[in-house]
Amino acid sequence: MLFVCIKRHGGYKFARGWFWGLAKGLCLMLGGFLIILAGPLPLLLAESPQQAGIIPARLSLAAAEELLLQRNLAVVAARYQIEASRAARLIASYKPNLVLTIGAEQIPFYTPLKGTLPRFFSTDSNAGANPVYTFRIDKILERGGKRELRTAQADFQLKAAEAQMLDAVRTQLFQLRQAFSSAMLARENLSLAESTRQQYEQTEKLTEVKVTNGDLPGVENYRVRAGKLQY
C-alpha cells in the first residue's frame, strides 16, 4: 500500500496517497457515465417497424414498390454508384497539388577523426563525405485542356451512372409488377377453384338425395364426382 508522509503541526501524519483518490475519481466517473447511458439506451435500442425489417402481412402494389426502392440490392448498388461517380467528378476537377520532397544523405554517425562529431550542418575537409540536404518542389502543369476534358469525362460518367440507376429501377419495378400481377391472378384462381369445389360439393349432395329418392339414376353421382376431381 502506498502512503504519503505529510507534515502537520510539527509532526508527521501518514495518510493514504493518491491511489485511493484516483480510484474514487474513476468510480465516480464510471457511475456518471452509466447513469447518462441508461437514459437514452432504450431509445437507441428501440427500432421502428421499418428499421426492424418487419413486412406487413398484406401488401399493396404501392407499398411493395416503396419497399423495393428502399431494399432492392440492384437499386441500392446503382445508388451508391452515383455517389461514387459524384466523388470521382469532384476529384477530376481538382488541380494537381505541389509535391515537396526533402532528402538527407551522408550524415556522419561514426568517424575515426576526433572532434568531427556531431556534424549535421558543417563540412570538414578531412572527411570523405559531408552531409547533403535536398529540398525539391514539383508542380505538374497540365496543357491541352486535360483538366477540362477529364472533368467532362467525369460528368458523362455521372450521367451514365444516373441512367443506369433509372434503368435498374425500371427493370426491378417491371419484375415486381409482373410478379404482383401473377400473385393476384393466382389468388383469384384459387378463390375461383375453392368456390367451384364448394358448388360441386353442394351439387354432389343434392344429386345423392335425388338418387336416393329415385329421381335420378346412380350414374349421375359418378358424373358429379368425376367433374370434382380437377378441384
C-alpha positions as CSV (number, residue, x, y, z in Angstrom):
1,M,0.0,0.0,0.0
2,L,1.1,3.4,-0.9
3,F,1.4,6.1,1.8
4,V,2.4,9.7,1.7
5,C,4.2,11.5,4.5
6,I,2.5,14.8,5.3
7,K,4.0,17.3,7.8
8,R,1.3,18.7,10.1
9,H,1.6,20.6,13.4
10,G,5.3,19.8,13.8
11,G,4.8,16.1,13.3
12,Y,4.2,13.7,10.5
13,K,1.0,12.1,9.6
14,F,0.7,9.1,7.4
15,A,-2.3,9.2,5.1
16,R,-3.5,7.3,2.2
17,G,-2.0,8.5,-1.0
18,W,-3.3,9.5,-4.4
19,F,-4.1,5.9,-5.2
20,W,-7.4,5.9,-3.3
21,G,-8.2,9.3,-4.6
22,L,-7.7,8.2,-8.2
23,A,-9.8,5.1,-7.6
24,K,-12.7,7.1,-6.1
25,G,-12.5,9.5,-9.1
26,L,-12.6,6.7,-11.6
27,C,-15.6,5.1,-9.8
28,L,-17.5,8.4,-9.8
29,M,-16.8,8.9,-13.5
30,L,-17.9,5.4,-14.3
31,G,-21.1,5.8,-12.3
32,G,-21.9,9.1,-14.0
33,F,-21.3,7.5,-17.4
34,L,-23.6,4.6,-16.6
35,I,-26.4,7.0,-15.4
36,I,-26.1,9.1,-18.6
37,L,-26.1,6.0,-20.8
38,A,-29.1,4.4,-19.0
39,G,-31.3,7.2,-20.2
40,P,-31.1,7.2,-24.0
41,L,-30.0,3.5,-24.2
42,P,-33.6,2.1,-24.5
43,L,-34.4,4.8,-27.1
44,L,-31.3,3.8,-29.1
45,L,-32.1,0.1,-28.9
46,A,-35.8,0.7,-29.9
47,E,-36.3,0.4,-33.6
48,S,-39.2,1.4,-35.8
49,P,-41.0,-1.3,-37.8
50,Q,-39.2,-0.1,-40.9
51,Q,-35.8,-0.4,-39.3
52,A,-36.6,-3.8,-37.8
53,G,-37.4,-5.1,-41.2
54,I,-41.0,-6.0,-40.4
55,I,-43.0,-6.6,-43.6
56,P,-46.8,-6.4,-43.2
57,A,-48.9,-9.4,-43.9
58,R,-50.9,-7.7,-46.7
59,L,-49.0,-5.6,-49.3
60,S,-50.4,-3.2,-51.8
61,L,-48.6,-2.6,-55.0
62,A,-47.6,0.9,-53.9
63,A,-46.2,-0.4,-50.6
64,A,-44.3,-3.2,-52.4
65,E,-42.8,-0.6,-54.8
66,E,-41.7,1.5,-51.9
67,L,-40.0,-1.4,-50.2
68,L,-38.3,-2.3,-53.4
69,L,-36.8,1.2,-53.8
70,Q,-35.5,1.0,-50.2
71,R,-34.2,-2.6,-50.0
72,N,-33.5,-3.9,-53.5
73,L,-29.8,-4.7,-53.8
74,A,-29.6,-3.7,-57.5
75,V,-31.2,-0.3,-56.9
76,V,-29.1,0.3,-53.8
77,A,-25.9,-0.6,-55.6
78,A,-26.8,1.7,-58.5
79,R,-27.5,4.5,-56.0
80,Y,-24.1,4.0,-54.4
81,Q,-22.5,4.0,-57.8
82,I,-24.0,7.5,-58.4
83,E,-22.3,8.7,-55.2
84,A,-19.0,7.2,-56.3
85,S,-19.3,8.9,-59.7
86,R,-20.0,12.3,-57.9
87,A,-16.9,11.8,-55.8
88,A,-14.9,11.0,-58.9
89,R,-16.3,14.1,-60.6
90,L,-15.0,16.3,-57.7
91,I,-11.6,14.6,-57.8
92,A,-11.4,15.1,-61.6
93,S,-11.9,18.8,-61.3
94,Y,-9.1,19.3,-58.8
95,K,-5.7,20.7,-60.0
96,P,-2.6,18.7,-59.1
97,N,-1.0,19.8,-55.8
98,L,2.5,20.8,-55.2
99,V,4.9,17.9,-54.2
100,L,7.6,18.7,-51.6
101,T,10.5,16.3,-51.3
102,I,13.1,16.5,-48.6
103,G,16.2,14.4,-48.5
104,A,19.2,13.9,-46.3
105,E,22.3,12.0,-47.3
106,Q,25.8,11.2,-46.0
107,I,25.1,12.2,-42.4
108,P,28.1,11.1,-40.3
109,F,27.3,8.9,-37.2
110,Y,30.8,7.5,-36.8
111,T,34.3,8.6,-37.8
112,P,37.8,7.8,-36.6
113,L,38.7,11.5,-36.6
114,K,38.3,13.2,-33.2
115,G,36.4,16.4,-32.8
116,T,34.3,15.9,-36.0
117,L,31.1,14.6,-34.5
118,P,28.4,15.5,-34.4
119,R,28.4,17.3,-37.7
120,F,25.0,17.9,-39.3
121,F,25.3,21.5,-40.8
122,S,29.0,21.9,-41.3
123,T,31.7,20.5,-43.6
124,D,35.1,19.0,-42.8
125,S,37.8,18.9,-45.5
126,N,39.4,15.9,-43.8
127,A,36.2,13.8,-44.0
128,G,35.5,11.7,-47.1
129,A,31.8,12.7,-47.1
130,N,29.8,15.6,-45.9
131,P,26.1,16.0,-45.1
132,V,23.9,16.7,-48.1
133,Y,20.4,18.1,-47.7
134,T,18.0,18.4,-50.7
135,F,14.7,20.3,-50.9
136,R,12.6,19.8,-54.0
137,I,9.2,21.2,-55.1
138,D,7.4,19.6,-58.1
139,K,4.4,21.1,-59.8
140,I,2.5,19.5,-62.7
141,L,1.4,21.9,-65.3
142,E,-1.4,20.4,-67.5
143,R,-1.7,21.6,-71.0
144,G,-4.1,20.9,-73.8
145,G,-7.2,21.3,-71.7
146,K,-6.6,18.0,-69.9
147,R,-8.4,19.1,-66.7
148,E,-11.4,20.3,-68.7
149,L,-11.5,17.0,-70.7
150,R,-11.1,15.0,-67.5
151,T,-13.9,16.8,-65.9
152,A,-16.2,16.4,-68.9
153,Q,-15.5,12.7,-68.9
154,A,-16.4,12.5,-65.2
155,D,-19.7,14.4,-66.0
156,F,-20.6,11.9,-68.7
157,Q,-19.8,9.0,-66.3
158,L,-22.0,10.6,-63.7
159,K,-24.9,10.9,-66.2
160,A,-24.3,7.3,-67.2
161,A,-24.5,6.2,-63.6
162,E,-27.8,8.1,-63.1
163,A,-29.2,6.5,-66.3
164,Q,-28.1,3.0,-65.1
165,M,-29.9,3.6,-61.8
166,L,-33.1,4.7,-63.6
167,D,-32.8,1.6,-65.8
168,A,-32.3,-0.6,-62.7
169,V,-35.4,0.9,-61.1
170,R,-37.4,0.5,-64.2
171,T,-36.3,-3.2,-64.6
172,Q,-36.9,-4.1,-61.0
173,L,-40.3,-2.3,-60.9
174,F,-41.4,-4.2,-64.1
175,Q,-40.4,-7.5,-62.5
176,L,-42.2,-6.6,-59.3
177,R,-45.4,-5.6,-61.1
178,Q,-45.2,-8.8,-63.1
179,A,-44.8,-10.9,-60.0
180,F,-47.5,-8.9,-58.2
181,S,-49.9,-9.5,-61.1
182,S,-49.1,-13.2,-61.2
183,A,-49.7,-13.4,-57.5
184,M,-53.0,-11.6,-57.8
185,L,-54.1,-13.9,-60.6
186,A,-53.1,-16.9,-58.7
187,R,-55.1,-15.8,-55.7
188,E,-58.2,-15.1,-57.8
189,N,-57.8,-18.6,-59.5
190,L,-57.5,-20.1,-56.0
191,S,-60.7,-18.3,-54.9
192,L,-62.5,-19.5,-58.0
193,A,-61.3,-23.0,-57.6
194,E,-62.5,-23.1,-53.9
195,S,-65.8,-21.6,-54.9
196,T,-66.2,-24.2,-57.7
197,R,-65.3,-27.0,-55.4
198,Q,-67.9,-25.9,-52.8
199,Q,-70.5,-25.8,-55.6
200,Y,-69.6,-29.3,-56.7
201,E,-69.9,-30.5,-53.1
202,Q,-73.4,-29.0,-52.9
203,T,-74.3,-30.5,-56.3
204,E,-73.0,-33.8,-55.2
205,K,-75.1,-33.8,-52.0
206,L,-78.1,-32.7,-54.0
207,T,-77.5,-35.5,-56.5
208,E,-77.2,-38.1,-53.8
209,V,-80.5,-37.0,-52.4
210,K,-82.2,-37.2,-55.8
211,V,-80.6,-40.6,-56.5
212,T,-81.8,-41.9,-53.1
213,N,-85.4,-40.6,-53.8
214,G,-85.2,-42.3,-57.3
215,D,-85.4,-39.0,-59.3
216,L,-82.0,-39.6,-60.9
217,P,-80.1,-42.7,-61.9
218,G,-77.0,-43.7,-59.8
219,V,-74.6,-42.9,-62.7
220,E,-75.2,-39.2,-62.0
221,N,-73.2,-39.5,-58.8
222,Y,-70.2,-40.7,-60.7
223,R,-70.5,-37.9,-63.2
224,V,-70.5,-35.2,-60.5
225,R,-67.5,-36.8,-58.7
226,A,-65.6,-37.0,-62.0
227,G,-66.1,-33.3,-62.5
228,K,-65.0,-32.6,-59.0
229,L,-61.6,-34.3,-59.4
230,Q,-59.9,-31.3,-61.0
231,Y,-60.7,-29.2,-58.0
